[in-house]
Amino acid sequence: MSDTIITAPADEPRVPEIHKGLAGVVVDRTAVSKVDAASNSLLYRGYPVQQLAAGRDIEDVAYLLLFGELPTPTQRAEFDEEVRAARPLAPGLHHLIDLIPTSAHPMDVVRTAVGALGAAMPEPQRSPGVFDADETRHRAARLFGVLPAIIAYDQRRRRDLPPVPPRDDLGYSADFLHQVFDREPDELEIDVFDTSMVLYAEHSFNASTFTARVIASTLSDLHSSIVGAIGALKGPLHGGANEAALELLTTVGDASNVDPWLDDALARREKLMGFGHRVYKNGDSRVPTMEAALGRLLDRARASSGSEAGRVGRLADTYDALQAAVLERKNLKPNVDYPSGLAYHLLGFETSVFTPLFVASRVLGWSAHVIEQREANSLIRPLSEYEGPGLRDVPAGG
Ligand code: CMC
């Protein structure tokens, strides 16, 4: 029997070194963003993200990521028109979302809705390797436009509230908040939310972006890449950390509990959500900007009267105490999910929607990478080192 087995050729390439988690591996070039851990900086197409957050809104950043340059006023007006036209939920999408039980995580709803949109507007069939970058940019712009309605519709149905139609006279962030909360947000709320959207929009070859690029590298369509990326972002080691970070704060509950809680967590070798980063080892470049925005929300809440000021004050003290203790005990700094989780909570969002908010913004980075991958494609197909049983014959019978 053994002579029927085809053995591997003797010259099969061997993988000399294992790069677990691809840590430290440079797999391709990109012109979308630059994460520089040494200088603690993040550039979107050359522009520091802090400057973009301070001086531009998410629509300008969306255009920058998708088209490569900040828009001229005419380009911005055309882009606004396209994105605003895409804001209402596509007909029938309500029914699809209603079929999903409210016990499902909102990320599962977003993933399903994006998959359905991809099925409803399939990309034109072309010869392999031929694709229209501009058409993909416009598909991405429409997806960016409709995601707030998907997220808001799902949030409101969970509370038995009717959907709120988008308003064309509001910018992206103001309208997003309006669709979720059915009221016109104030300037501070818009500014904090918009800052989070700008900071979340792109971050080089993180796990979800790499997932999107892997899918694009097979010449699959944009929506399939985005669906895969949403699945990758959901995990608590990635985007899910903003939810987990807020849960951590509420579990600890009070600054006085930080030390005993941390003793237990470290003894159990628990991961501290919202802390640490694969690339930044000396602090996340986005944290100071997000913390400044969070600080403005905290100042306002603490200045208010009544029990809310006390509750927020306790949360803020716990936030500071935990951050100091984790630095002292583990030498770990917070990543962007630590301040953004608390900021979203103060804006009134339910915890389970934090990661979908991340999707609404990161869809821009994912799409820019899908376009870049397709423009200079090479199928992503790494090797592995086999460590299973050696060559053996299948036993007779059975
Ligand atoms: N809590 C406890 N220990 C940690 C943490 C943490 N958050 N982060 C790193 N460590 C430990 C890690 O266990 C390892 O310890 P040891 O050497 O004893 O095994 C050591 O620090 C070195 O870890 P590393 O190699 O730097 O970690 P990594 O690159 O594999 O992990 C990470 C990066 C983000 C997965 C990790 O820091 C983590 O799990 N953080 C919590 C989840 C989180 O906040 N994720 C959000 C990431 S950034 C924004 C986003 O994508 O949304």
Residues whose N, C-alpha, C, O or C-beta is under 5 A from the ligand:
A	BS01	CMC	P236 L237 H238 G239 A241 E270 K271 L272 M273 G274 F275 G276 H277 R278 N335 D337
